[in-house]
Amino acid sequence: MASSQGEPSPPEQPEQPEQPGQPEQPERSAGPRPDTGGGISGGTGTGKNDGKNGGRSRGLVIARPFGIPVHISPYWIFVALLYVFLYAKDFHGLGNGPTAYLLAVVAVILLALSVFTHELSHTLVARSYKLPVRRILLYPLGGVSEIEKEPETPLREFCVSGAGPGMSLVLAGAGLGLMQVFRYGPSGALAWTFMWMNLIVGMFNLVPGLPLDGGRMLRAVIWKITGRTATATIAAAWTGRGLAIAIFALAVLAGQYLVGGVMVAAVWGAIIAGFMWFGAGQSIRATKFRERLPALQARRLARKAVSVDAGMPLAEAIRRADEARARAVVVVDHESKPIAILNEAAVMATPPQRRPWIDAGTLSRSIEPDLVLPADISGMELLEAIKKSPASEYLLIEPTGEVYGVLAARDLDHVFAGV
């Protein structure tokens, strides 16, 4: 079962140029998108995502065991049909065409139930530790359990991660027992298929490298030894990347002795290795993202601002900002109350020769209530506020109500540049 860690990222904004007179800033780079992982056999995902799940489709709700929504990917049915076709070839010796396809359908249903049980095990153990679970998602190559918080201790991390593979191996044992009861015929073939699919799912997910469950178990062990979750995640992720390379190489070598040949083996090896490589990379980016959260302080990132009347020529407003070494302009009313913020992109799009003839208020965005933030806001609270009301600039105020400065979204994004 694959797993990945994710945190919400700064909301994406259009590229905003710097104020005139200021040095050019490096190109902005948003933090990693929240993601919940997933993979060939299943997955656990952690991280606080919004209710829309980062904009990703929820799919169709098919059940709510223990109150946990189970969603199925809209693409699942197409891949399921492909599985039916592939399984039917294996069952052709047990009957005519319709019988073989009926057995194949049962085998695909057993696979889906096996993956679901694997995921449900993760979520129930997480629930026992009071960890909120958003949903279980079943998709073409497996599933993912979306758990919204990280376990608080290495032991809990180990138990939540190991629950899925452990259940798969239990199901494989049950399949082995059924094989002793149904030795021959269609029932025996289904028991054999059930045993092997769960054995492969369980063993594969115990591979000790992120984003697999075994990688999270390795992460828990390193976390226990070092006491540092970031170190543990990076180590487990690079182990996962190393194993991805090894899996691809072994697939190519084994392809020389398999029926499909090197090409088929290389394709499957590339799919599995690519899944592991990019899943591990996501964990690395998410870890770097969390490490930079302490630097996400509105007060530290704020731009000094000057106040001007709405009717002041743009050229004069810019001159005053340059003179005061300010990088933002706040438009105020006749009572000196902030009513708008000069839009940086609009300023840069205005030719210098036209600026004396355009009022500052014309190129300003009205300050709506959601665009006013406390100067002391920071970390995840700041990210959530910006995600709720995307904009290019925000007004920062002191607890007394006085204006502290302006927070530009692109400055916030620079904190995560390179993540």
C-alpha positions as CSV (number, residue, x, y, z in Angstrom):
1,M,0.0,0.0,0.0
2,A,1.4,3.3,-1.0
3,S,1.4,6.3,1.2
4,S,2.3,9.9,1.0
5,Q,2.3,13.0,3.1
6,G,1.1,16.3,2.0
7,E,0.3,19.8,3.4
8,P,-1.7,22.5,1.9
9,S,0.3,24.9,-0.3
10,P,0.1,28.6,-0.8
11,P,-2.8,29.3,-3.2
12,E,-1.6,29.8,-6.8
13,Q,-1.7,33.4,-8.0
14,P,-0.9,35.0,-11.4
15,E,2.7,36.1,-11.7
16,Q,3.0,39.5,-10.0
17,P,5.8,41.8,-10.9
18,E,7.6,43.8,-8.3
19,Q,6.9,47.5,-7.5
20,P,8.9,50.0,-9.6
21,G,12.2,50.8,-8.1
22,Q,12.6,47.4,-6.4
23,P,15.1,44.7,-7.5
24,E,13.6,42.0,-9.5
25,Q,12.6,39.0,-7.5
26,P,13.2,35.4,-8.4
27,E,10.3,33.6,-10.1
28,R,7.8,32.4,-7.6
29,S,7.3,28.8,-6.9
30,A,4.3,27.5,-5.0
31,G,4.6,24.9,-2.3
32,P,3.8,21.3,-3.1
33,R,0.2,20.5,-3.8
34,P,-1.6,18.5,-1.2
35,D,-1.8,15.0,-2.3
36,T,-2.8,11.8,-0.6
37,G,-0.8,9.3,-2.5
38,G,-2.0,6.0,-3.8
39,G,-0.5,3.1,-5.7
40,I,-0.6,-0.3,-7.2
41,S,-2.1,-1.9,-4.1
42,G,-3.4,0.9,-1.9
43,G,-2.3,3.8,0.2
44,T,-2.6,5.9,3.2
45,G,-2.5,9.6,2.9
46,T,-2.0,12.3,5.6
47,G,-2.2,16.0,5.6
48,K,-4.8,18.6,6.0
49,N,-6.5,19.2,2.7
50,D,-9.5,21.3,2.0
51,G,-13.0,19.8,1.7
52,K,-12.6,19.6,-2.0
53,N,-9.5,17.5,-1.7
54,G,-7.3,19.7,-3.6
55,G,-9.7,19.9,-6.5
56,R,-9.4,16.2,-7.2
57,S,-12.6,14.3,-8.1
58,R,-14.1,12.4,-5.2
59,G,-15.7,9.8,-7.4
60,L,-18.8,7.9,-6.6
61,V,-19.7,7.0,-2.9
62,I,-20.5,3.3,-2.8
63,A,-20.5,2.6,1.0
64,R,-20.0,4.2,4.4
65,P,-18.6,1.5,6.7
66,F,-18.2,2.8,10.3
67,G,-19.2,6.2,8.9
68,I,-16.2,6.4,6.6
69,P,-17.1,7.3,3.0
70,V,-15.8,4.9,0.4
71,H,-15.4,6.5,-3.0
72,I,-14.7,4.7,-6.3
73,S,-12.8,6.4,-9.0
74,P,-14.8,7.0,-12.2
75,Y,-12.0,5.2,-14.1
76,W,-12.2,2.1,-12.0
77,I,-14.8,0.4,-14.1
78,F,-12.7,0.7,-17.3
79,V,-9.7,-0.9,-15.7
80,A,-11.9,-3.5,-14.0
81,L,-13.1,-4.5,-17.5
82,L,-9.5,-4.9,-18.6
83,Y,-8.8,-7.1,-15.5
84,V,-11.8,-9.2,-16.4
85,F,-10.4,-9.8,-19.9
86,L,-7.0,-10.8,-18.5
87,Y,-8.4,-13.0,-15.7
88,A,-10.7,-14.7,-18.2
89,K,-7.7,-16.1,-20.1
90,D,-6.6,-17.8,-16.9
91,F,-10.0,-19.4,-16.4
92,H,-10.6,-20.7,-19.9
93,G,-9.6,-24.2,-18.9
94,L,-12.4,-24.4,-16.4
95,G,-15.3,-24.0,-18.7
96,N,-16.7,-22.3,-21.8
97,G,-16.4,-18.6,-22.6
98,P,-19.3,-17.3,-20.4
99,T,-18.1,-19.4,-17.4
100,A,-14.6,-18.1,-17.8
101,Y,-15.7,-14.5,-17.9
102,L,-18.1,-15.0,-14.9
103,L,-15.2,-16.4,-12.9
104,A,-13.1,-13.4,-14.0
105,V,-15.8,-11.0,-12.8
106,V,-15.8,-12.7,-9.4
107,A,-12.0,-12.5,-9.2
108,V,-12.1,-8.7,-9.9
109,I,-14.7,-8.3,-7.2
110,L,-12.6,-10.3,-4.8
111,L,-9.6,-8.0,-5.7
112,A,-11.7,-4.9,-5.0
113,L,-12.9,-6.3,-1.7
114,S,-9.3,-7.2,-0.7
115,V,-8.0,-3.7,-1.4
116,F,-11.0,-2.2,0.4
117,T,-10.4,-4.4,3.5
118,H,-6.7,-3.5,3.3
119,E,-7.6,0.2,3.4
120,L,-10.3,-0.2,6.0
121,S,-7.7,-1.8,8.3
122,H,-5.6,1.4,8.1
123,T,-8.6,3.6,8.8
124,L,-9.9,1.6,11.8
125,V,-6.5,1.6,13.5
126,A,-6.2,5.3,12.8
127,R,-9.6,5.9,14.3
128,S,-8.6,4.0,17.4
129,Y,-5.8,6.6,17.9
130,K,-8.4,9.4,17.4
131,L,-7.0,10.3,14.0
132,P,-9.6,11.9,11.7
133,V,-10.3,9.9,8.5
134,R,-11.7,11.7,5.5
135,R,-12.4,8.8,3.2
136,I,-11.3,5.6,1.4
137,L,-10.7,6.0,-2.3
138,L,-10.6,2.9,-4.6
139,Y,-9.1,3.6,-8.0
140,P,-7.9,1.4,-10.9
141,L,-4.6,0.2,-9.5
142,G,-5.5,0.1,-5.8
143,G,-6.7,2.4,-3.2
144,V,-5.9,5.1,-0.6
145,S,-6.9,5.9,2.9
146,E,-7.0,9.6,3.5
147,I,-6.0,10.2,7.1
148,E,-6.0,13.9,8.0
149,K,-3.3,13.9,10.7
150,E,0.0,12.3,11.3
151,P,0.2,9.8,14.2
152,E,1.7,11.4,17.3
153,T,4.3,8.7,18.0
154,P,6.5,6.3,16.1
155,L,4.6,3.3,17.5
156,R,1.3,4.6,16.3
157,E,2.7,5.4,12.9
158,F,4.1,1.8,12.7
159,C,0.7,0.3,13.7
160,V,-1.4,2.4,11.4
161,S,0.9,1.6,8.4
162,G,1.3,-2.1,9.2
163,A,-2.4,-2.7,9.6
164,G,-3.0,-2.9,5.9
165,P,-0.3,-5.3,4.9
166,G,-1.0,-7.4,8.0
167,M,-4.7,-7.7,7.0
168,S,-3.7,-8.6,3.4
169,L,-1.5,-11.4,4.7
170,V,-4.3,-12.6,6.9
171,L,-6.6,-12.7,3.9
172,A,-3.9,-14.6,2.0
173,G,-3.9,-17.1,4.8
174,A,-7.7,-17.4,4.6
175,G,-7.3,-18.0,0.9
176,L,-4.8,-20.8,1.6
177,G,-7.3,-22.4,3.9
178,L,-10.0,-22.2,1.3
179,M,-7.6,-24.0,-1.1
180,Q,-7.6,-26.9,1.3
181,V,-11.4,-27.1,1.2
182,F,-11.9,-26.4,-2.5
183,R,-9.0,-28.2,-4.2
184,Y,-10.3,-28.4,-7.7
185,G,-12.7,-26.7,-10.2
186,P,-13.8,-23.1,-10.3
187,S,-14.0,-22.7,-6.5
188,G,-10.4,-24.0,-6.1
189,A,-9.2,-21.6,-8.9
190,L,-10.9,-18.6,-7.2
191,A,-9.4,-19.6,-3.8
192,W,-6.0,-19.8,-5.4
193,T,-6.4,-16.4,-7.1
194,F,-7.7,-14.9,-3.8
195,M,-4.7,-16.2,-1.9
196,W,-2.1,-15.0,-4.4
197,M,-3.6,-11.5,-4.9
198,N,-3.6,-10.8,-1.2
199,L,-0.1,-12.3,-0.7
200,I,1.3,-10.1,-3.5
201,V,-0.5,-7.0,-2.1
202,G,0.7,-7.7,1.4
203,M,4.3,-8.5,0.5
204,F,4.7,-5.7,-2.0
205,N,3.4,-3.1,0.5
206,L,6.0,-4.3,3.1
207,V,8.8,-3.2,0.8
208,P,10.7,-0.7,3.1
209,G,10.6,2.4,1.1
210,L,8.2,5.3,0.7
211,P,5.5,5.7,-0.5
212,L,4.6,2.1,0.4
213,D,3.4,1.1,3.8
214,G,6.7,-0.6,4.5
215,G,8.3,2.8,3.9
216,R,6.1,4.4,6.6
217,M,7.0,1.5,8.9
218,L,10.7,2.2,8.2
219,R,10.0,5.9,8.8
220,A,8.5,5.0,12.2
221,V,11.6,3.0,13.1
222,I,14.0,5.8,12.1
223,W,11.8,8.4,13.8
224,K,12.1,6.3,17.0
225,I,15.9,6.1,16.7
226,T,16.6,9.7,15.8
227,G,13.6,11.5,17.3
228,R,13.3,13.5,14.1
229,T,10.3,13.0,11.8
230,A,11.9,15.0,8.9
231,T,15.1,12.9,9.0
232,A,13.0,9.7,9.1
233,T,10.9,10.8,6.1
234,I,13.8,11.8,4.0
235,A,15.7,8.6,4.7
236,A,12.6,6.4,4.0
237,A,11.9,8.4,0.8
238,W,15.4,8.0,-0.6
239,T,15.3,4.3,0.3
240,G,12.1,4.1,-1.7
241,R,13.8,5.8,-4.7
242,G,16.7,3.3,-4.5
243,L,14.3,0.4,-4.4
244,A,12.4,1.9,-7.4
245,I,15.6,1.7,-9.5
246,A,16.3,-1.8,-8.2
247,I,12.8,-2.9,-9.1
248,F,13.1,-1.6,-12.7
249,A,16.5,-3.2,-13.1
250,L,15.2,-6.6,-11.8
251,A,12.2,-6.4,-14.0
252,V,14.3,-5.9,-17.1
253,L,16.6,-8.8,-16.1
254,A,13.7,-11.1,-15.3
255,G,12.0,-10.3,-18.6
256,Q,14.6,-12.4,-20.4
257,Y,13.1,-15.5,-18.8
258,L,9.4,-14.5,-18.8
259,V,6.8,-15.3,-21.4
260,G,6.1,-11.6,-22.2
261,G,9.8,-10.9,-22.8
262,V,11.9,-7.9,-21.8
263,M,9.6,-5.3,-23.3
264,V,6.6,-6.3,-21.3
265,A,8.6,-6.7,-18.1
266,A,10.3,-3.3,-18.6
267,V,6.9,-1.6,-19.0
268,W,5.5,-3.1,-15.8
269,G,8.8,-2.4,-14.0
270,A,8.7,1.2,-15.2
271,I,5.1,1.6,-14.0
272,I,5.9,0.3,-10.5
273,A,9.3,2.1,-10.3
274,G,7.8,5.4,-11.5
275,F,5.0,5.2,-9.0
276,M,7.5,4.6,-6.2
277,W,10.0,7.3,-7.4
278,F,7.4,10.0,-7.7
279,G,5.6,9.0,-4.5
280,A,8.9,9.2,-2.6
281,G,9.6,12.6,-4.2
282,Q,6.2,13.8,-3.0
283,S,7.1,12.8,0.5
284,I,10.4,14.7,0.3
285,R,8.7,17.9,-1.0
286,A,6.1,17.7,1.7
287,T,8.8,17.4,4.4
288,K,10.6,20.4,3.1
289,F,7.3,22.2,3.0
290,R,6.7,21.5,6.6
291,E,10.2,22.5,7.6
292,R,9.6,25.9,6.0
293,L,6.3,26.6,7.8
294,P,7.9,28.3,10.8
295,A,9.3,31.0,8.3
296,L,5.7,31.7,7.2
297,Q,5.1,34.7,9.4
298,A,3.0,37.5,8.0
299,R,4.8,40.1,10.1
300,R,8.2,39.1,8.8
301,L,7.1,38.9,5.2
302,A,5.1,42.1,5.2
303,R,5.9,45.0,2.9
304,K,6.1,48.5,4.2
305,A,3.3,50.6,2.9
306,V,2.5,54.3,2.3
307,S,-1.0,55.7,2.3
308,V,-2.3,57.9,-0.5
309,D,-5.7,59.3,-1.5
310,A,-7.6,57.6,-4.3
311,G,-7.3,60.7,-6.5
312,M,-3.5,60.9,-6.3
313,P,-1.8,60.4,-9.7
314,L,-0.2,57.0,-9.9
315,A,3.2,58.5,-10.7
316,E,3.2,60.5,-7.5
317,A,2.0,57.5,-5.4
318,I,5.0,55.5,-6.8
319,R,7.4,58.4,-6.1
320,R,6.2,58.5,-2.5
321,A,6.6,54.8,-2.1
322,D,10.1,54.9,-3.5
323,E,11.0,57.9,-1.3
324,A,9.8,56.0,1.8
325,R,11.4,52.8,0.7
326,A,8.0,51.1,0.7
327,R,6.9,48.3,-1.6
328,A,3.2,48.7,-1.2
329,V,0.6,51.5,-1.5
330,V,-2.6,51.6,0.5
331,V,-5.4,53.9,-0.7
332,V,-7.3,55.6,2.1
333,D,-10.5,57.6,2.2
334,H,-11.0,61.1,3.6
335,E,-10.9,59.7,7.2
336,S,-7.6,58.0,6.5
337,K,-9.3,54.6,6.6
338,P,-7.8,52.0,4.2
339,I,-10.2,51.2,1.4
340,A,-8.0,49.6,-1.3
341,I,-4.5,48.3,-2.1
342,L,-2.7,49.3,-5.3
343,N,-2.4,46.3,-7.5
344,E,1.2,45.6,-8.4
345,A,0.5,43.8,-11.6
346,A,-1.7,46.7,-12.9
347,V,1.0,49.2,-12.0
348,M,3.7,47.3,-14.0
349,A,1.3,47.0,-16.9
350,T,0.9,50.8,-17.1
351,P,3.5,52.6,-19.2
352,P,5.5,55.2,-17.3
353,Q,4.3,58.0,-19.6
354,R,0.7,57.3,-18.7
355,R,1.2,57.1,-14.9
356,P,0.9,60.9,-14.3
357,W,-2.6,60.8,-15.9
358,I,-4.0,57.8,-14.0
359,D,-5.4,58.0,-10.4
360,A,-4.0,55.5,-7.9
361,G,-7.5,54.4,-7.0
362,T,-8.2,53.3,-10.6
363,L,-5.6,50.5,-10.3
364,S,-6.4,49.4,-6.8
365,R,-8.4,46.5,-5.4
366,S,-11.0,47.2,-2.8
367,I,-10.2,45.8,0.6
368,E,-12.8,43.2,1.4
369,P,-13.1,41.8,4.9
370,D,-11.4,38.5,4.0
371,L,-8.4,40.5,2.7
372,V,-7.7,42.0,6.1
373,L,-5.4,39.7,8.2
374,P,-3.9,40.1,11.6
375,A,-0.2,41.0,11.5
376,D,0.7,38.1,13.8
377,I,-0.9,35.4,11.7
378,S,1.5,32.6,10.6
379,G,2.0,29.0,9.5
380,M,-1.0,26.9,8.6
381,E,-3.5,29.5,9.8
382,L,-2.0,32.0,7.3
383,L,-2.2,29.4,4.5
384,E,-5.8,28.6,5.2
385,A,-6.7,32.3,5.3
386,I,-5.1,32.9,1.9
387,K,-6.6,29.7,0.5
388,K,-10.1,30.9,1.6
389,S,-9.7,34.2,-0.2
390,P,-7.1,34.1,-3.0
391,A,-5.7,37.6,-3.9
392,S,-2.4,39.2,-4.8
393,E,-2.2,41.5,-1.8
394,Y,-3.6,41.5,1.8
395,L,-3.8,44.2,4.4
396,L,-2.1,43.4,7.7
397,I,-3.3,45.1,10.8
398,E,-2.1,45.3,14.4
399,P,-4.3,44.2,17.3
400,T,-5.0,47.9,17.9
401,G,-6.5,48.2,14.4
402,E,-3.5,50.2,13.0
403,V,-2.1,49.2,9.6
404,Y,1.1,47.3,9.8
405,G,1.8,46.7,6.1
406,V,0.8,44.7,3.1
407,L,1.4,41.0,2.5
408,A,2.0,40.1,-1.2
409,A,1.1,36.5,-2.2
410,R,4.3,36.2,-4.3
411,D,6.4,37.0,-1.3
412,L,4.7,34.3,0.6
413,D,5.4,31.9,-2.3
414,H,9.1,32.7,-2.3
415,V,9.3,31.0,1.1
416,F,8.6,27.7,-0.7
417,A,10.7,28.4,-3.8
418,G,12.6,25.2,-4.7
419,V,10.2,22.9,-2.8
